Amino acid sequence: MEELYQLSNALAAWLQTAYPQFLGLMTVVSALGSEEAYLVILPAVYWSIDKRLGRQLGYLFLFSTLTNNVAKGLIRQPRPFWIDPDLQLGEVEGFGIPSGHVQNATVLLLLVIARLRRAWLWVAAAVYILLMGLSRFYLGLHFLQDIVGGFFLGLLALSVFVGWQRAFGARFAKRILGRRLLMLVLVPIILGAIYVAVLLIIGPPNSDVAWTAFLPAAVVDAHESVTATVAGLLAFGIGMLLESSRIRFRTDGPLWQRVARYVVGIVVALGIWGGLRAIFPAEPLWLALPLRFLRYFLLLLWVTYFGPWVFVRLRLAQADPDSEVRITL
């Protein structure tokens, strides 16, 4: 493994030295894969463009991110700049493999391609995924194996999602609300339980490594990331199911309504995301983790359920008269 680290870092150092003019482009591309970028982009699809596609993209993004965070926290591999500090051209604290930026770009773009069925999108998606991987490599934030691992874990997450939809989607749609709710609740809980159980088995990370100084912050980041995505996936599943049975908002309408929905929704979403982050303490961890769970749970519940409820109340969206699910418990 050490040989792979050194080879990857040598190539990254050569790229940075030979092509310093790429720094701006690589920084922008990398930023497109950040949590903030997805928070701004994905709700726009769900609120104002295509609710069904927005549901699929949102749930798949959170499912993919949770599996990535669990993998990172259990595999516990370093970042390139942990070994060679001169490579660092960006900010990140967590463990390395697999690359979340590459994984999420892979699953979301391939899902969009499958939905839109446009041949030219395959080329665009391939270019974007390659650029995303290159940006993380160029900035000294991921080894080559991290990028490859993120790509293949993304394919696996997408395969599980699509395979489940094809095998059980029709039957799931016919279930009563209580059973559908139970299934959506179990997914994040099981993944979170797997993370905790494996942590108890493998114990703390090996401190007999050259990058020991980075381990405490990376371990905390892993716990925080898993907590946030468990809460987000749980709230997203609950919110989209309750919305489909009680609110049933529509994404059509004139442009001004679509824009108004997005502006109202994103202002509140950013207020929850940034406001609670500023208010809630970062330590001690036993208090910070439950508050982080609450913050992301409220954020995704606003995006999926309370936001659409407000849109209908303010007459920024129409509502379908018939429920999409039976509400019998």
N, C-alpha and C positions, 0 to 999 in steps of 0.2 A: 504493500500500500504506500509506503514511503516513496518508492520509486515513481508511482503514479502522481503523488503530490508534487514531487520535484519537477517531473516532466511537464505537468500542467502549468505550474507556476513559471517555468522557464518560457513556455509559449506565451503566457499572458504578459510577462515582462517584455517580450519581444514585440507583441502587438502594441502595447502602450508606448514603447519607445519609437517604433517605426511609424505609427499612425496616431500621433497626439491630437490631430484634427478631428478624430472620431469621438472625442470625449463628450461633446455637447449632444450629438446624436444618440450615443449609447446611454447617456443619462436620461434623455427624454423617453427613449424606448423602455428603459427599466422602470421609469416612473409610471408608465401605462399599466404595469403589472402590480402596482401597489394596492394596498387596502383602500386608500383614499380614492383611487381611480375607479375601482369597482363599486365603491359606495356611491359615487356620482353617476356612473354609467348604467348599472344594472337596474336601479329603480326606475329610470326613464323608460326602459323597455316595458316593465311591468305596469307602470302607471299610465303611460301615454302612447304606447305603440302597439303591443300585442301581449295581452295578459297571459295567455297560455305559454307563449315562448318565454315571457319574463319569469313565470313560475319555474319552468324547466331550467333556465339558465341560473336562476337564483339558488334553487335547491342543489343543482349539480355543482355550482361553484362552492357552496358551503360544505357539501359532502366531500368534494375533492380537497378543499383546504383542510378539513378535519383529518382526513386520511394522511395528508402531507405532514401536518403538525404532529400527529401520532408517530409517524415514521421518523421524522427528525428527532423527536424527543427520546426515541428508543434506540436508534442507530448511533446517534451521538458522534458524528464525524465533524472535523474542523472546517473552518473557512480558509481560503488561500492566504488571507492577510494575517491569520493567526500564526502562520509559519513564516511569511515574509511581509512585514508591516508596510513596506514600500509599495506594495501592490494595491493597497486600499484606496479606491476612488469613490466609495459610497459608504453609507451608514447601514449597519445591520448588526444584531446582537446574537441571534439564535444559531443553532447548529446548521451544518451545511446540507448534506444529502438527505432527501432529494430536493431539487430546485422547485419551490412553489410557484415562482413566476412562470417557468416553462410548463409545469404541470397544468396550471389553470388556463394558460393560453391554449394548450392542446385540447383540453376537454371542452372548453367553451366554443372555440372556433370550429371544431369538428361537429359539435352539436348544431351550430348555426348552419354549417354546410349541409348537414343531413336534412335540416328543415327547409332550407331555401332551394336546394337542388340546382345550384349554378356551377357549371364546370370551372369557370374562371376563378371561383372562390378557393378551389383546391390550391391553385398557384399562390394566391394571396395569403392563404393560411400558412402554407409551407414557408413562404418568405418571412411572414411575421413571427412564426415560432422560431425560425433560425435566428432572426434578429434579436428576439427576446433572450435566447440562450447565449448569443454572442455578447449582448450587452452585459449580462451578469458575469460572463467570463472576463470580458474586457475590464470591467470595473473592479476585478479582483475579489468578487463576492462568492464565486462558485468555481469549483474544479470542473473539469470536463465530465468526470463520472457523475457529478451532481446533476448536471444538465441532462445527460442520458437517462439517469435514474428518474428524474422528474418527468421526462417524456413518456417513458414506459409505464410509470405509475399512473400518469394521466390516461393513457390508453386503457389500463386496467380499470380505473375508476369509471371511465366512460362505458366500457364494456359491461360492467356490473349494472350501471344505471340503465342502459339501453336493453340489456338482456332481461332485467327485472321488468321493465315496462312491457316488453313483448310477451314474456311468459305469464306475468301476473297482473299487468295493468288493467285489462278488461274486467277481471274478477274483482280487483281492488276497487274499481269505480262503482261496482254494484254493492259493496259492503255498506252497512249502516255507519253512521257518523262515529259512533263509539269505537267500533273495531278499526276503522281507518285511522282515527286519532291515536289509538293504542300502538298501531304499527309505526306511525310517524314518530311517536315519542320514543319507542324502543331503539330506533336506529342510532341516534346520538348517544343515548344512555349506554348501549352496548359498546360502542366504539370508545367512549370515555372510560368504561369499566375495564376494557381490554388494556388501555393505556396504564391505568392505575395498577392493575394486576401484574402486568409485565414489569413495571417499575419496582414493585415489591419483590419480584423474583430476582431481577438482575442487580438490584441495589444501586448505590451511587456510581457515577462515572469514574473511570480509571484516572487517577490524578498523577500517575507516573508517565506523563507525556509532556512534550515541549510547550504545549499550549494551555497548561494548567491555569494560568491567570484568567483565561477567557471562560472557564467552565462555570463559575458561579452565576454569572449573568446569563449564560446560555441555558442553564437549567431553569432559572426563573422564567426566562422568555418561553421555554417549552411549556411550562405549567400554565403560564398566562395565555399562550396561543391556543392550547387545547381547551382550556376553560372557555375562552371567547367563542371558539367555533362550535363547541358542544351547545352552548347557550344559543348561538345564532341559528344552528340547524334545528334545534328544538323549537324555538320561537317561529322560525319560518314555516315549519311543518304545521304547527298549531294554527298559525295565523292564516295561511292560505286555505286551510281546510274550513276554518270558521268563516272566512270571507265568502267562500263558495256556497255556504249554506245560509248565511244571514245577510250578507250585503249584496254580493253579485254585481259589483260595479262593472261598467263597460269602458273600454279604452277608446272607443270611437268618439266622434264629435268634432266640432270646428277646431282649427289650430289654436285659437286663443284659449279654449278650454284645456287642451292638452298641455300647453305651456303653463297655464295657471296652476294646473294640478301638480306639475313637476316643481314649480317654484315653491308653492306652499309645502309640498311634501319634503323637498330636499332641505329647506330651511329648518324645519323641525328635526329632520333626521340628523343634520349636521349639529344642531343644538344638543341633541341627546348624545351623539358620539363625542363631540368636543367638550360640551359643557360638563357632562358627568365625568369625563376624564380629568378635567381641571379640578373638580370638586372632590372626587373620591381619592383617598390616599393610596400611594403605591406600596406602602409597607405599614405594618407587618404583613407578611404574605397570607397568614391565616384570615386576615380581614380583607386584604386587597383582592384575593381570588373570588370570594363570594360577591363582592361589589362589582368586580369585572363581569362576572356571570350576569348579574342584574342589568348592568349597562348594555351589554350586547343583546340580552333577551328583550329589553324594552325597545332597543333600536330596531330589531328585526320584526317585532310585533307591530311597531308603528308602520314599517314599510309594507307589511303584508295585510294587516287588518285595520288598525285605527286610522291610518292615512286614507285608505279607500272609504272608510266610514265618514270621515270628514269631507272628502270630495263629494260624496252623494248628498250630505247634509247642506253643503254650500252650493249645491247645484252646479258643481264643476264636472260632474259625471252622472250619466244615467245608470239605472239599475235594472237588471233583468227581473221580470216578475216571478219566474219559477226557480226554485232551488235546484242546484246542481247535484245535491246529495240528499238522502233521507236523514232527518235529524233525530230519529229514534235512537235512544241510548240502550 
